[in-house]
Amino acid sequence: IRGDGGVNLSVLRSTLIAVNPPDGTGQLIGVTNDSQVTGVRARVLVQDNSIDGSVTKLPRFEARPRIIGVHLRGDLDGIIERNIVRRTGDVCLHVGIRPDLGGETNVEIVNNDIDECHPVARVGAILVGSPSVLRLAPDRPITATGVVNIVGNTLRNSSEDCLTAAIKVDLFRGRIGRNRI
């Protein structure tokens, strides 16, 4: 499910399963918005879904599909709540900034059940911020703002494939609390 621009998208009580995911990067639910282009903010609700990337644990440096469960990026207000997210080939939940390193992103990540994330870069099950290192330069400051709260989630690592962090935050203000890791 892909939303581009100033969408108003709700994904409710659905089952999403990647079938034969190809090598490469993708997402089961992804929304990207640049309000400089669209003139509006996107609104996203991802609630009470079962999201399965179908990627099994592979040896550490073996190529694999890089499926992100939910990827929200840019100028948007979002809620990711009460989902079951499993077997992604990358980060399970990723909230990121616009490619120009600006904009405002506000997301609530609440009461999700996350397991078997297989991030290639070993960054964590939930990744917040993380601008592309290819876009970073001394003359390009990061001006992105926003609030991302991560509250009441259960994060498991039953495949023992998420080796550095359950939650990695590079940017944005927010609160992390009452999570079970």
C-alpha positions in Angstrom: 0.0 0.0 0.0 1.6 3.2 -1.1 0.6 6.8 -0.6 2.4 9.6 -2.3 1.6 13.3 -1.5 -1.0 14.8 0.7 -3.0 11.7 1.2 -5.5 10.9 3.9 -4.9 7.2 4.3 -6.3 4.7 6.8 -5.2 1.0 6.8 -7.5 -0.7 9.3 -7.9 -4.4 10.4 -6.1 -5.8 7.3 -3.6 -8.6 6.7 -0.6 -7.7 4.6 1.7 -10.5 3.5 4.7 -10.1 1.2 4.5 -13.0 -1.3 7.9 -14.0 -2.7 9.5 -10.7 -1.8 12.2 -9.8 -4.4 15.7 -8.8 -3.5 15.8 -5.0 -3.1 14.1 -2.4 -0.9 10.4 -2.1 -0.5 7.7 -1.6 2.1 4.3 -3.1 2.8 2.8 0.2 3.8 4.6 3.4 2.7 3.6 7.1 2.7 5.8 10.0 1.5 4.8 13.6 1.3 6.6 16.9 0.6 4.3 19.8 1.5 6.4 22.2 -0.5 5.1 20.3 -3.6 1.6 19.3 -2.5 0.8 22.3 -0.3 -0.8 20.0 2.4 0.2 17.6 5.1 -0.6 13.9 4.7 -2.6 12.1 7.4 -2.0 8.4 8.0 -3.6 5.8 10.4 -2.2 2.3 10.4 -4.2 0.4 13.0 -5.0 -3.2 14.1 -3.3 -4.8 11.1 -1.2 -8.0 10.7 1.9 -7.1 8.7 4.2 -9.9 7.5 7.3 -9.4 5.4 7.8 -13.1 4.9 11.5 -12.8 5.2 13.3 -15.5 7.3 16.5 -15.1 9.1 19.5 -15.4 6.8 23.3 -15.5 7.5 24.6 -12.1 8.5 25.9 -10.8 5.2 23.7 -12.8 2.8 21.6 -10.7 0.4 17.9 -10.6 1.4 14.8 -8.7 0.5 14.7 -5.4 2.4 11.0 -5.2 3.2 10.0 -2.5 5.7 6.7 -3.1 7.5 5.6 0.5 7.7 7.6 3.5 6.3 6.3 7.0 6.9 8.4 9.9 5.6 8.1 13.7 5.2 5.4 16.1 6.0 2.7 14.1 7.8 0.8 13.3 10.9 0.6 9.6 11.6 -0.6 6.9 14.0 0.8 3.4 14.0 -1.2 1.5 16.6 -2.0 -2.0 17.7 -0.4 -3.7 14.7 1.4 -7.1 14.7 4.6 -6.7 12.6 6.7 -9.8 11.7 9.5 -11.1 9.5 10.5 -7.9 7.8 13.8 -8.0 5.8 14.7 -4.7 7.3 13.5 -2.3 10.0 9.9 -3.1 11.1 8.8 0.5 11.5 10.6 3.5 10.0 9.7 7.1 10.4 11.9 9.4 8.3 12.4 12.9 6.9 12.0 14.4 3.5 14.9 13.9 1.1 15.8 17.6 1.4 16.3 17.1 5.1 13.4 19.5 6.0 9.7 19.4 6.9 7.7 18.4 9.9 6.8 14.8 10.9 4.6 13.9 13.8 3.9 10.2 14.5 2.6 8.2 17.4 3.9 4.5 17.5 1.7 2.9 20.2 0.9 -0.6 21.4 2.4 -2.6 18.5 3.7 -6.1 18.7 6.9 -6.4 16.8 9.2 -9.4 16.2 11.6 -10.9 13.7 12.9 -7.7 12.2 16.0 -8.4 10.1 17.6 -5.0 9.5 20.6 -5.3 7.1 22.5 -2.5 8.8 21.7 -3.8 12.3 20.1 -0.5 13.3 17.0 -1.7 15.2 13.4 -2.7 15.0 12.1 0.8 15.1 14.1 3.5 13.3 13.2 7.2 13.7 15.0 10.0 11.7 18.0 8.6 9.9 18.6 10.9 7.0 20.5 9.3 4.1 24.2 9.6 4.7 24.5 10.3 0.9 22.5 13.6 1.4 24.5 14.8 4.4 26.9 17.6 3.8 28.2 20.6 5.8 26.3 23.0 3.5 23.0 21.1 3.9 21.7 21.5 7.5 19.0 19.2 8.8 16.0 21.5 9.4 13.4 18.7 9.9 11.2 19.1 13.0 8.5 17.0 14.7 7.5 14.7 17.5 7.6 10.9 17.4 6.4 9.1 20.5 7.1 5.4 21.0 4.9 4.1 23.8 3.6 0.8 25.0 5.1 -1.4 22.3 6.3 -5.0 22.6 9.6 -5.6 20.8 10.9 -9.1 20.5 14.0 -10.5 18.9 13.1 -14.2 18.7 15.2 -14.7 15.6 18.2 -13.0 17.3 18.8 -11.0 14.1 18.4 -7.5 15.4 21.9 -7.1 17.0 22.3 -3.4 18.1 19.1 -1.8 19.3 15.4 -2.2 19.6 14.7 1.5 19.0 17.1 3.9 17.3 16.3 7.6 17.2 18.4 10.1 15.2 16.1 13.0 15.0 12.8 14.5 16.3 11.6 15.2 19.8 9.4 12.6 21.5 8.8 10.3 24.4 9.8 6.6 24.7 8.0 4.8 27.5 6.3 1.7 28.8 7.8 -0.4 26.0 8.5 -4.1 26.6 11.8 -5.1 25.0 
